[in-house]
């Protein structure tokens, strides 16, 4: 059995070793903290000076105010709301002043104030960029692109498009992702308005016939002398008798189906169907 004095000596050794270790840790931490305090004393004034310099620089050289509004795509290309001619079939013309007309060609970008007309055996398809809307001007149609307006609400850009339908027929396929985007078409009978998020397909004639196609989410709102008429999916309204009725199959509806197929129902250009 180990001698009791030897055990006490070993315990005393272990206690002394532990005390020495604690003392070393304390001294090391004290030296470390002293070093940190010295570094902070030197670094804080430098940091304050460095942080103060940009503020002074910005106060002396403020950023210039924005000079205009531009809408850009993900790749940085500027996107304006003007319509572009997707397809042109037959004799179609356009004019900036309504007097001198020039042959309309595919890819031509149309500006506010432009007058377009299609021949008796012709048609033109237009894409309203940024709005998700595609238009077809049927044969014998004349319109004026009366207004293209961009409005900023918060951080959201909305587009208001106003067309004046002077004669003929317009097909419209809408696929809107912005609640405040508005397509407005005027004719002799009044104003027809498509506004809000969603999709829809519409037929509007200059003589006052309005159709909202089956499956349309956004109704067509007609504002005329007798008040407001809401034309929902699968309905048509004729200004001559002032009545809403269910759609009946017609040549225009067949051609609208072809038009929607050519745009995939979303305003995206697909193959052009045969007339």
MARSE-938340 format. One record per residue (C-alpha): x, y, z. Coordinates in nm, 4 decimals, padded with zeros to 6 digits. Each point is the difference from the previous one (the first is absolute). Last residue first. Layout:
<atoms>
<atom east="X" north="Y" up="Z"/>
...
</atoms>
This chain:
<atoms>
<atom east="-05.6124" north="03.2990" up="-09.4255"/>
<atom east="00.2695" north="-00.2593" up="00.0715"/>
<atom east="00.1252" north="-00.0047" up="00.3532"/>
<atom east="00.3074" north="00.1999" up="00.1084"/>
<atom east="00.2411" north="-00.2053" up="00.2042"/>
<atom east="00.0379" north="00.1202" up="00.3588"/>
<atom east="00.0349" north="00.3454" up="00.1482"/>
<atom east="-00.0474" north="00.0178" up="00.3742"/>
<atom east="-00.3119" north="00.1988" up="00.0931"/>
<atom east="-00.1071" north="-00.2694" up="00.2430"/>
<atom east="-00.2593" north="-00.2040" up="-00.1880"/>
<atom east="00.2777" north="-00.1883" up="-00.1775"/>
<atom east="00.0254" north="00.3055" up="-00.2305"/>
<atom east="-00.0795" north="-00.1874" up="-00.3246"/>
<atom east="-00.2556" north="-00.2138" up="00.1820"/>
<atom east="-00.1680" north="00.3143" up="00.1305"/>
<atom east="-00.0225" north="00.1333" up="-00.3561"/>
<atom east="-00.1505" north="-00.3224" up="-00.1294"/>
<atom east="-00.2620" north="00.0076" up="00.2762"/>
<atom east="-00.0682" north="00.3645" up="-00.0891"/>
<atom east="-00.0504" north="-00.1033" up="-00.3627"/>
<atom east="-00.2652" north="-00.2510" up="00.1027"/>
<atom east="-00.1597" north="00.2612" up="00.2264"/>
<atom east="-00.0084" north="00.2547" up="-00.2841"/>
<atom east="-00.1618" north="-00.2502" up="-00.2355"/>
<atom east="-00.2794" north="-00.0555" up="00.2507"/>
<atom east="-00.1129" north="-00.2415" up="00.2697"/>
<atom east="-00.2496" north="00.1574" up="00.2369"/>
<atom east="00.1034" north="00.1684" up="00.3203"/>
<atom east="-00.2571" north="00.0482" up="00.2728"/>
<atom east="-00.1919" north="00.3267" up="00.0003"/>
<atom east="00.0256" north="00.3534" up="00.1343"/>
<atom east="-00.2372" north="00.2518" up="-00.1558"/>
<atom east="00.0293" north="00.3647" up="-00.1028"/>
<atom east="-00.1811" north="-00.0561" up="-00.3317"/>
<atom east="00.2421" north="00.1868" up="-00.2271"/>
<atom east="00.2880" north="-00.0046" up="00.2500"/>
<atom east="00.0379" north="-00.3738" up="-00.0211"/>
<atom east="00.1372" north="-00.1854" up="00.3010"/>
<atom east="00.1606" north="-00.3417" up="00.0093"/>
<atom east="00.0437" north="-00.2497" up="00.2781"/>
<atom east="00.2088" north="-00.3131" up="00.0585"/>
<atom east="00.2223" north="00.1583" up="00.2658"/>
<atom east="-00.1430" north="00.3209" up="00.1441"/>
<atom east="-00.1233" north="00.3195" up="-00.1639"/>
<atom east="-00.0494" north="00.2713" up="00.2616"/>
<atom east="-00.2137" north="00.2914" up="-00.1244"/>
<atom east="00.0528" north="00.3495" up="00.1371"/>
<atom east="-00.2373" north="00.2905" up="-00.0598"/>
<atom east="-00.2450" north="00.0819" up="-00.2780"/>
<atom east="00.2324" north="00.2340" up="-00.1898"/>
<atom east="00.2765" north="-00.2584" up="00.0007"/>
<atom east="00.2617" north="-00.1633" up="00.2196"/>
<atom east="00.0522" north="-00.3644" up="-00.0941"/>
<atom east="00.1957" north="-00.2133" up="00.2466"/>
<atom east="00.1420" north="-00.3252" up="-00.1357"/>
<atom east="00.0392" north="-00.2700" up="00.2625"/>
<atom east="00.3430" north="-00.1317" up="00.1086"/>
<atom east="00.0112" north="-00.3767" up="00.0478"/>
<atom east="-00.0805" north="-00.0972" up="-00.3576"/>
<atom east="-00.0778" north="-00.3694" up="-00.0434"/>
<atom east="-00.2680" north="00.0551" up="-00.2644"/>
<atom east="00.0661" north="00.3154" up="-00.1992"/>
<atom east="-00.1217" north="00.3470" up="00.0875"/>
<atom east="-00.1729" north="00.1461" up="-00.3068"/>
<atom east="-00.0951" north="00.3588" up="-00.0825"/>
<atom east="-00.1968" north="00.1247" up="-00.3018"/>
<atom east="-00.0231" north="00.3769" up="-00.0455"/>
<atom east="00.0578" north="00.1027" up="-00.3618"/>
<atom east="00.3778" north="00.0275" up="00.0424"/>
<atom east="00.0256" north="-00.3630" up="00.1021"/>
<atom east="00.1458" north="-00.1540" up="00.3125"/>
<atom east="00.0905" north="-00.3663" up="00.0491"/>
<atom east="00.1540" north="-00.1043" up="00.3312"/>
<atom east="00.2260" north="-00.2583" up="00.1562"/>
<atom east="00.0882" north="-00.0059" up="00.3681"/>
<atom east="00.2715" north="-00.0632" up="00.2523"/>
<atom east="00.0730" north="00.1108" up="00.3532"/>
<atom east="00.0898" north="00.3051" up="00.2019"/>
<atom east="-00.2058" north="00.3178" up="-00.0366"/>
<atom east="-00.1401" north="00.2196" up="-00.2754"/>
<atom east="-00.1782" north="-00.0457" up="-00.3327"/>
<atom east="-00.2023" north="00.3062" up="-00.1051"/>
<atom east="-00.2506" north="00.0666" up="-00.2767"/>
<atom east="-00.0791" north="00.3657" up="-00.0609"/>
<atom east="-00.3021" north="00.1273" up="-00.1908"/>
<atom east="-00.2269" north="-00.0853" up="-00.2942"/>
<atom east="00.1995" north="00.1837" up="-00.2694"/>
<atom east="00.3155" north="-00.1880" up="00.0958"/>
<atom east="00.2530" north="00.0193" up="00.2799"/>
<atom east="00.2292" north="-00.2793" up="00.1139"/>
<atom east="00.1636" north="00.0057" up="00.3443"/>
<atom east="00.2640" north="-00.2455" up="00.1178"/>
<atom east="00.0984" north="00.0582" up="00.3614"/>
<atom east="00.2861" north="-00.1246" up="00.2195"/>
<atom east="-00.0920" north="00.0635" up="00.3650"/>
<atom east="-00.0049" north="-00.3603" up="00.1208"/>
<atom east="00.3303" north="-00.0957" up="-00.1605"/>
<atom east="00.0478" north="-00.3566" up="-00.1273"/>
<atom east="-00.2203" north="00.0474" up="-00.3081"/>
<atom east="-00.0606" north="-00.2623" up="-00.2672"/>
<atom east="-00.2280" north="00.1640" up="-00.2549"/>
<atom east="-00.0999" north="-00.1290" up="-00.3448"/>
<atom east="-00.1728" north="00.2733" up="-00.2010"/>
<atom east="-00.1818" north="-00.0373" up="-00.3338"/>
<atom east="-00.0811" north="00.3290" up="-00.1720"/>
<atom east="-00.2653" north="00.0584" up="-00.2664"/>
<atom east="-00.0669" north="00.2597" up="-00.2707"/>
<atom east="-00.0237" north="00.3753" up="00.0186"/>
<atom east="00.1207" north="00.2914" up="00.2100"/>
<atom east="00.1265" north="-00.1927" up="00.3005"/>
<atom east="00.1801" north="00.2453" up="00.2271"/>
<atom east="00.2633" north="-00.1693" up="00.2127"/>
<atom east="00.1008" north="00.0961" up="00.3538"/>
<atom east="00.2750" north="-00.1888" up="00.1832"/>
<atom east="00.0671" north="00.0596" up="00.3701"/>
<atom east="00.3179" north="-00.1614" up="00.1320"/>
<atom east="00.0952" north="-00.0619" up="00.3625"/>
<atom east="00.3456" north="00.0162" up="00.1581"/>
<atom east="00.0296" north="-00.1226" up="00.3588"/>
<atom east="00.2427" north="00.1351" up="00.2612"/>
<atom east="-00.2582" north="00.2209" up="00.1685"/>
<atom east="-00.2451" north="00.0801" up="-00.2760"/>
<atom east="00.1877" north="00.1094" up="-00.3127"/>
<atom east="-00.2134" north="00.0768" up="-00.3054"/>
<atom east="00.0871" north="-00.0802" up="-00.3611"/>
<atom east="-00.2305" north="00.1449" up="-00.2685"/>
<atom east="-00.0549" north="-00.1085" up="-00.3596"/>
<atom east="-00.2808" north="00.2062" up="-00.1553"/>
<atom east="-00.1839" north="00.0384" up="-00.3298"/>
<atom east="00.1201" north="-00.2984" up="-00.1947"/>
<atom east="-00.2489" north="00.0706" up="-00.2803"/>
<atom east="-00.1947" north="-00.2806" up="-00.1600"/>
<atom east="-00.1245" north="-00.0981" up="-00.3455"/>
<atom east="-00.1367" north="-00.3404" up="-00.0946"/>
<atom east="-00.0961" north="-00.1358" up="-00.3454"/>
<atom east="00.1356" north="-00.3483" up="00.0655"/>
<atom east="00.0430" north="-00.0888" up="00.3667"/>
<atom east="00.2406" north="00.1804" up="00.2301"/>
<atom east="00.1319" north="-00.2633" up="00.2392"/>
<atom east="00.1231" north="00.1080" up="00.3390"/>
<atom east="00.2353" north="-00.1624" up="00.2505"/>
<atom east="00.0183" north="00.1007" up="00.3649"/>
<atom east="00.2539" north="-00.1030" up="00.2654"/>
<atom east="00.0439" north="00.3615" up="00.1098"/>
<atom east="00.3762" north="00.0542" up="-00.0264"/>
<atom east="-00.0081" north="00.0143" up="-00.3837"/>
<atom east="-00.3334" north="00.0396" up="-00.1715"/>
<atom east="00.0413" north="-00.2627" up="-00.2716"/>
<atom east="-00.1747" north="00.0721" up="-00.3292"/>
<atom east="-00.1512" north="-00.2344" up="-00.2583"/>
<atom east="-00.0971" north="00.1437" up="-00.3390"/>
<atom east="-00.2684" north="-00.1000" up="-00.2482"/>
<atom east="-00.0633" north="00.0144" up="-00.3743"/>
<atom east="-00.2595" north="-00.0745" up="-00.2652"/>
<atom east="-00.1916" north="00.3286" up="00.0217"/>
<atom east="00.3117" north="00.1925" up="00.0950"/>
<atom east="00.1155" north="00.0696" up="00.3550"/>
<atom east="00.0360" north="00.3429" up="00.1577"/>
<atom east="00.2273" north="00.1438" up="00.2626"/>
<atom east="00.0170" north="00.3545" up="00.1383"/>
<atom east="00.2971" north="00.0862" up="00.2239"/>
<atom east="-00.0486" north="00.2555" up="00.2780"/>
<atom east="00.2172" north="-00.1843" up="00.2516"/>
<atom east="00.2725" north="-00.1931" up="-00.1758"/>
<atom east="00.0077" north="-00.3222" up="-00.1979"/>
<atom east="00.3009" north="-00.2303" up="-00.0175"/>
<atom east="00.0381" north="-00.1814" up="-00.3341"/>
<atom east="00.0899" north="-00.3676" up="00.0364"/>
<atom east="-00.2146" north="-00.1185" up="-00.2899"/>
<atom east="-00.0609" north="00.2675" up="-00.2590"/>
<atom east="-00.2595" north="00.2745" up="-00.0340"/>
<atom east="00.0011" north="00.1843" up="-00.3344"/>
<atom east="00.0035" north="00.3744" up="00.0509"/>
<atom east="-00.2890" north="00.2464" up="00.0225"/>
<atom east="00.0116" north="00.3802" up="-00.0257"/>
<atom east="-00.3104" north="00.1626" up="00.1450"/>
<atom east="-00.0661" north="-00.1338" up="00.3510"/>
<atom east="00.3096" north="00.1817" up="00.1296"/>
<atom east="00.2061" north="-00.2986" up="00.1156"/>
<atom east="-00.1370" north="-00.2350" up="-00.2636"/>
<atom east="-00.0331" north="-00.3761" up="-00.0349"/>
<atom east="-00.0922" north="-00.2356" up="-00.2825"/>
<atom east="-00.1031" north="-00.3636" up="-00.0467"/>
<atom east="-00.0331" north="-00.1838" up="-00.3334"/>
<atom east="00.0075" north="-00.3762" up="00.0473"/>
<atom east="00.0964" north="-00.1910" up="00.3139"/>
<atom east="00.2144" north="00.1732" up="00.2593"/>
<atom east="00.1218" north="-00.1827" up="00.3070"/>
<atom east="00.1586" north="00.1057" up="00.3284"/>
<atom east="-00.0206" north="00.3767" up="-00.0508"/>
<atom east="00.1326" north="00.1678" up="00.3159"/>
<atom east="-00.2074" north="00.2032" up="00.2440"/>
<atom east="00.1775" north="00.2669" up="00.2066"/>
<atom east="00.0350" north="-00.0655" up="00.3752"/>
<atom east="00.3744" north="00.0634" up="00.0253"/>
<atom east="00.2491" north="-00.2613" up="00.1134"/>
<atom east="00.3606" north="00.1066" up="00.0580"/>
<atom east="00.2424" north="-00.2906" up="-00.0189"/>
<atom east="00.1753" north="-00.0732" up="00.3293"/>
<atom east="00.0081" north="-00.3786" up="-00.0336"/>
<atom east="-00.2772" north="-00.0403" up="00.2573"/>
<atom east="-00.2195" north="00.2437" up="-00.1901"/>
<atom east="00.0114" north="00.3759" up="00.0481"/>
<atom east="-00.2616" north="00.2674" up="00.0585"/>
<atom east="00.1278" north="00.3554" up="-00.0222"/>
<atom east="-00.1050" north="00.3162" up="00.1807"/>
<atom east="00.1843" north="00.3277" up="-00.0338"/>
<atom east="00.2756" north="00.2283" up="00.1292"/>
<atom east="00.0520" north="-00.1562" up="00.3398"/>
<atom east="00.1454" north="00.2524" up="00.2489"/>
<atom east="00.3784" north="00.0216" up="00.0116"/>
<atom east="00.1720" north="-00.1615" up="00.2967"/>
<atom east="00.1223" north="00.2492" up="00.2603"/>
<atom east="00.3659" north="00.1122" up="-00.0113"/>
<atom east="00.0762" north="00.2023" up="00.3158"/>
<atom east="-00.2460" north="-00.1844" up="00.2211"/>
<atom east="00.0954" north="-00.3308" up="-00.1591"/>
<atom east="00.3695" north="00.0650" up="00.0656"/>
<atom east="-00.0676" north="00.1026" up="00.3578"/>
<atom east="-00.2021" north="-00.3155" up="00.0603"/>
<atom east="00.2604" north="-00.2113" up="-00.1780"/>
<atom east="00.2784" north="00.1471" up="00.2238"/>
<atom east="-00.1722" north="-00.0463" up="00.3324"/>
<atom east="00.0214" north="-00.3759" up="-00.0030"/>
<atom east="00.3757" north="00.0136" up="-00.0538"/>
<atom east="00.0474" north="00.2550" up="00.2753"/>
<atom east="-00.2088" north="-00.2039" up="00.2411"/>
<atom east="00.1949" north="-00.3115" up="-00.0930"/>
<atom east="00.3335" north="00.1757" up="00.0532"/>
<atom east="-00.1140" north="00.1328" up="00.3363"/>
<atom east="-00.1101" north="-00.3531" up="00.1004"/>
<atom east="00.3182" north="-00.1793" up="-00.1106"/>
<atom east="00.2631" north="00.1449" up="00.2338"/>
<atom east="-00.1936" north="-00.0333" up="00.3237"/>
<atom east="-00.1354" north="-00.3323" up="-00.1224"/>
<atom east="00.3512" north="-00.1390" up="-00.0513"/>
<atom east="00.1083" north="00.1113" up="00.3487"/>
<atom east="-00.3089" north="-00.1536" up="00.1551"/>
<atom east="00.0598" north="-00.3279" up="-00.1863"/>
<atom east="00.3635" north="-00.0120" up="00.1221"/>
<atom east="-00.1049" north="00.0527" up="00.3615"/>
<atom east="-00.2632" north="-00.2711" up="-00.0432"/>
<atom east="00.2647" north="-00.2430" up="-00.1270"/>
<atom east="00.2432" north="00.0804" up="00.2848"/>
<atom east="-00.2754" north="-00.0486" up="00.2584"/>
<atom east="-00.1099" north="-00.3230" up="-00.1718"/>
<atom east="00.3569" north="-00.1345" up="00.0167"/>
<atom east="00.0355" north="00.0968" up="00.3663"/>
<atom east="-00.3283" north="-00.1699" up="00.0891"/>
<atom east="00.0831" north="-00.3131" up="-00.1970"/>
<atom east="00.3429" north="-00.0214" up="00.1614"/>
<atom east="-00.1456" north="00.0405" up="00.3498"/>
<atom east="-00.2565" north="-00.2698" up="-00.0677"/>
<atom east="00.2734" north="-00.2369" up="-00.1209"/>
<atom east="00.2203" north="00.0758" up="00.3046"/>
<atom east="-00.2935" north="-00.0662" up="00.2307"/>
<atom east="-00.0675" north="-00.3326" up="-00.1721"/>
<atom east="00.3643" north="-00.0998" up="00.0340"/>
<atom east="00.0037" north="00.0994" up="00.3698"/>
<atom east="-00.3111" north="-00.2090" up="00.0653"/>
<atom east="00.1477" north="-00.2980" up="-00.1847"/>
<atom east="00.3234" north="00.0214" up="00.1976"/>
<atom east="-00.1844" north="00.0223" up="00.3326"/>
<atom east="-00.2007" north="-00.3065" up="-00.0965"/>
<atom east="00.3223" north="-00.1883" up="-00.0800"/>
<atom east="00.1561" north="00.1035" up="00.3316"/>
<atom east="-00.3095" north="-00.1062" up="00.1888"/>
<atom east="00.0098" north="-00.3390" up="-00.1663"/>
<atom east="00.3670" north="-00.0434" up="00.0860"/>
<atom east="-00.0723" north="00.0874" up="00.3624"/>
<atom east="-00.2682" north="-00.2679" up="00.0164"/>
<atom east="00.2455" north="-00.2732" up="-00.1145"/>
<atom east="-00.1350" north="-00.2063" up="-00.2832"/>
<atom east="-00.1413" north="-00.3472" up="00.0919"/>
</atoms>
